[in-house]
Amino acid sequence: MRLIAAGEMGSARCVAVWNVDGVPVVQPISDLSVPPGWGVLPVRRIGTHRQATSSIAMYPVMRDGFRLMLLVESKLELAWVQQLDIHASVSAIHAQPFAMVWIHEQGQLFQVPDLAAVIDGNLTVFEVKPAHRAQDEWSQAKLGLMRDTLWAAGMGFRVLSDVTAQRAHNLQQITRWRDPNPWAADDVSAVLDVQPTSIGGIAKVVDVSAGAMSGGRGQFDVDVLRRTYVVAMHLLATGRCSTDLDAPLSLGSELRWHLDGEPGRWWG
């Protein structure tokens, strides 16, 4: 705490250590970048000690066109991985990506960020902290040091905190539909041409496409509603559009489209 407060643990003293096929790869923090190739692994194992209280989950993400399973250590971390996964500007996600090590004559400070993501081609680092765990003086000091060090190196850094139960539920539902469904391709294309302002608007497009012609009264047959659900979930899961994830999804959910090169804020 004294060294941090005195400014003696700055970016010049920090290195990043990656795990590439079990071999440490050290970079000055000013040259931080994801090592090339398929060998980049988490720098630590999570939840393996007897006192571990973490909830462990595996979640598949796309990286370089292939599926890769990420190991995450809490439901909150899983929700933020899913939030990143549905944003079109995110091309890669890493969990426990590297260690930040500040080297000082009086000792070393070691910190592992929870997540890192490549957003619009740039690496951004994330620390996932429940609000009640981020308020003490030591946590604030470490988070501030990480932020200042990464910002000085030209990297993005953000602390991710609590999400609502509704958002976590919606993300669980949406992310199941990221892969395209060939049976829904025509409906997806028709909806993209129109870009309706609500999920109900998607239902109207699908209704016409299906030839059901319910007359726009908001009363759709079961097949139209089923097809609407598939199309809406896929478009949300691929970042083509977004909606308020802190509210229940319904036909009245408003949509914002991201087809003009401005995908909006990555967090929703």
Beta strands, then each sheet from edge to edge (+ up, - down):
strand 1: 14-20
strand 2: 23-28
strand 3: 40-41
strand 4: 57-63
strand 5: 66-72
strand 6: 90-95
strand 7: 98-104
strand 8: 107-111
strand 9: 115-119
strand 10: 122-128
strand 11: 156-160
strand 12: 241-242
strand 13: 256-257
sheet 1: 2+ 1- 3+
sheet 2: 2+ 1- 7+ 8-
sheet 3: 4+ 5-
sheet 4: 6+ 9- 10+ 11+
sheet 5: 12+ 13-
end
